[in-house]
Amino acid sequence: MRIDEIIGLGKPAVSFEFFPPKSDAGFAQLYQAINELHAINPTYVSVTYGAGGSTRQKTVELVGRIQNELKIRSMAHLTCVGHTADEIGGILDELWNSGIRNVLALRGDPPAGQSQFVATEGGFAYADQLVRFVRERHPFCIGVAGYPEGHPQCLNKTRDLEHLKRKVDNGGCFVITQLFFDNVEFYRFRDAAREMGIKAPIVAGIMPSLNVAQIKRFISMCGAKIPQPLLVRLEAMEGDPEAVYAAGVEHATRQCQDLLANGVDGLHFYTLNKSKATVQICKALNPPHAA
Ligand SMILES: Cc1cc2nc3c(=O)[nH]c(=O)nc-3n(C[C@H](O)[C@H](O)[C@H](O)COP(=O)(O)OP(=O)(O)OC[C@H]3O[C@@H](n4cnc5c(N)ncnc54)[C@H](O)[C@@H]3O)c2cc1C
């Protein structure tokens, strides 16, 4: 079922993001996490596409399995990295033929060691081109990415929003944001997007900060900021993993409560294939979400 038949209609969506593991042990942990998170009754789940297209086949297989065997509404991420349009067309055909109806259309990051994204010959330079291509290939519901604190490669936030608008105008049905820790950034972004005429539902990306070194690594890659008081608090606890975990869950829970109170269209949890923190947060919220 298409996600846009159920999202943005009043009840907030709750979704979980997974990545294709590299090993059998990783798959066992993932299926355990999916099993535990299934009990929350998510609106949908999504499966990432490895940097450089490295998980191409695993993404297609995993998303199909979650959709067809576990019967959970699913979305496949897809990037332009290293692919010609013909190759992307083949992946879209495979997804469509295996019953997937939702695709998150992304440009992707430059491969490791490169600072600038270079389009593959015969491929796409920006996600808005991929969105149009996906829409013309099959009637997918298309999600696109948004950046409350601006995309790191676009220093002008208005320009970045214009690029987001083009993705929506080309066929993007809803927006999922990059992770953020300060809701003020999200509200500013949402207001600015609405002023610019972006009407699509905007889903907030949530990642609890459960490990100080890991979260610093993520934010250095994606351009999000940790509010100074939270960072100071987490750094003071760095030698005590349980305290860091508890503080991370507490902050994310408060963030989600505030977002729900302010009419967010959905909460998208970056689970890193683990269920414990996300289950704890969702149980504390207990929102009547769209499922
Ligand atoms: C929810 C979410 C899920 C993600 N999942 C994955 C994943 O599964 N796999 C993965 O590899 N990455 C993933 N990413 C990361 C994403 O691929 C990177 O953030 C990437 O750098 C940008 O992708 P995009 O689709 O936003 O690109 P775009 O929308 O194309 O934007 C990229 C940059 O180009 C600028 N831009 C856009 N259009 C134009 C234009 N016409 N002219 C000039 N500049 C332009 C934008 O302002 C921005 O700075 C995800 C990100 C999010 C938020």
The ligand as a Gaussian input file, in Angstrom:
#p B3LYP/6-31G(d) Opt

LIG

0 1
 C       15.766000      10.334000       5.457000
 C       17.104000      10.134000       4.771000
 C       17.464000       8.877000       4.299000
 C       18.691000       8.660000       3.658000
 N       18.995000       7.412000       3.203000
 C       20.161000       7.199000       2.532000
 C       20.475000       5.911000       1.981000
 O       19.697000       4.963000       2.105000
 N       21.646000       5.761000       1.309000
 C       22.534000       6.806000       1.138000
 O       23.584000       6.612000       0.505000
 N       22.248000       8.053000       1.630000
 C       21.103000       8.269000       2.329000
 N       20.807000       9.522000       2.824000
 C       21.807000      10.595000       2.690000
 C       21.659000      11.382000       1.351000
 O       21.942000      10.524000       0.264000
 C       22.641000      12.557000       1.404000
 O       22.241000      13.485000       2.365000
 C       22.961000      13.207000       0.064000
 O       24.123000      14.038000       0.245000
 C       21.866000      14.115000      -0.483000
 O       20.817000      13.413000      -0.955000
 P       19.482000      14.198000      -1.446000
 O       18.578000      13.194000      -2.007000
 O       18.973000      15.075000      -0.373000
 O       20.125000      15.094000      -2.633000
 P       19.637000      16.366000      -3.424000
 O       18.253000      16.742000      -3.108000
 O       19.995000      16.147000      -4.853000
 O       20.578000      17.514000      -2.809000
 C       21.988000      17.341000      -2.748000
 C       22.649000      18.709000      -2.691000
 O       22.543000      19.358000      -3.961000
 C       21.809000      20.567000      -3.846000
 N       20.947000      20.603000      -5.042000
 C       19.821000      19.876000      -5.263000
 N       19.329000      20.125000      -6.480000
 C       20.193000      21.024000      -7.058000
 C       20.235000      21.660000      -8.321000
 N       19.312000      21.406000      -9.263000
 N       21.277000      22.529000      -8.579000
 C       22.217000      22.770000      -7.647000
 N       22.219000      22.184000      -6.415000
 C       21.206000      21.329000      -6.144000
 C       21.050000      20.486000      -2.547000
 O       20.776000      21.761000      -1.996000
 C       22.029000      19.679000      -1.696000
 O       23.056000      20.501000      -1.203000
 C       19.598000       9.762000       3.493000
 C       19.240000      11.035000       3.975000
 C       18.016000      11.238000       4.605000
 C       17.665000      12.609000       5.126000

